[in-house]
Amino acid sequence: MSETEVAPPGVDPTIPSPARLYDYYLGGTHNFQVDRDMADRLQTATQGDLKDAVLANRGFHIRAASWMARQGIRQFLDLGSGLPTQNNTHETVQAVDPATRVVYVDNDPMVGAYATMLLAGDGTTTLVHADLRDPDAVLASPQLREMLDLSKPVAVMMTAVLHFVADSADPWGLVSRYMAAVAPGSYLALSHGTADKMDPSAIKTGEDLYSRSTSNVYFRSREQVGRFFAGLELQAPLPGAKREVSYAGLWGAEDPSAADTDGSRAIYCGVARRP
Ligand SMILES: C[S@@+](CC[C@H](N)C(=O)[O-])C[C@H]1O[C@@H](n2cnc3c(N)ncnc32)[C@H](O)[C@@H]1O
């Protein structure tokens, strides 16, 4: 999208947003000059690792969605879904079963504006424009209730989104609330940015830049990310591996040694089953 184009209603093209930054890193066109400028500064500060981290994260999202579909899950709740991209969640899981239902939730008005591109158009997908920090509103939304039967297993996806939720909003409590609302046998797929392996000056630049976007960023440690899976059965990231939080590139990787890049180590992830 060029800066001469008019922003959709409700979208401020002068302040970068995480959804548009992410879209730019993935090669999308739903972004403005402010997004590209900030993304380029972040890319320089991280010596190229940020784009690598985004690609590793999106790869995890797709592999985890496909894996959960292959476990027999036919309902998906994608919280913080992002802008339409290649291999959207519904395209990935409907390759396993075309009847699979997907509810996307995002609070960015740009995502709302481009929702029609995200949706399958056959009644199997919907977008709820809402803030995931209000689980009561999300879970009670008529669009969600029409699409999902919460008495049957649901795959809840929260990938690369909770690092935009402050401790004061209790992201751990939010995950528990969503997982308590879905049936036993449901899954959680979650990924989250971390500063554990990143250069402190790059982290500082990232935090400063995001503080001037529509959302702050909150990096968390391996222990803090591990706590999102409390009470759930964490799955092994690779066949025969230990059941633990992994780096995004490694989870389900075809070639783990090639996938274990520096950028991939900026994102922890895991998939867990609700017993
Ligand atoms: C980095 S993108 C991740 C997109 C996708 N989940 C993925 O991993 O490929 C983060 C998305 O979360 C959305 N988001 C951030 N905070 C949110 C909130 N409180 N409620 C709903 N969506 C949120 C942003 O608008 C953005 O689209």
The ligand as a Gaussian input file, in Angstrom:
#p B3LYP/6-31G(d) Opt

LIG

0 1
 C        2.655000     -10.039000      15.361000
 S        1.010000     -10.215000      14.833000
 C        0.824000     -11.988000      14.901000
 C       -0.152000     -12.532000      13.874000
 C       -0.358000     -14.051000      13.935000
 N       -0.912000     -14.453000      15.217000
 C        0.910000     -14.805000      13.705000
 O        1.549000     -15.240000      14.680000
 O        1.311000     -14.992000      12.550000
 C        0.129000      -9.744000      16.322000
 C       -1.344000      -9.479000      16.082000
 O       -1.992000      -9.413000      17.354000
 C       -2.919000      -8.350000      17.325000
 N       -3.150000      -7.903000      18.711000
 C       -2.273000      -7.295000      19.548000
 N       -2.842000      -7.058000      20.740000
 C       -4.125000      -7.519000      20.645000
 C       -5.229000      -7.534000      21.543000
 N       -5.125000      -7.036000      22.779000
 N       -6.388000      -8.084000      21.111000
 C       -6.505000      -8.586000      19.856000
 N       -5.487000      -8.586000      18.961000
 C       -4.315000      -8.057000      19.353000
 C       -2.263000      -7.296000      16.450000
 O       -3.205000      -6.369000      15.945000
 C       -1.628000      -8.140000      15.384000
 O       -2.491000      -8.345000      14.300000

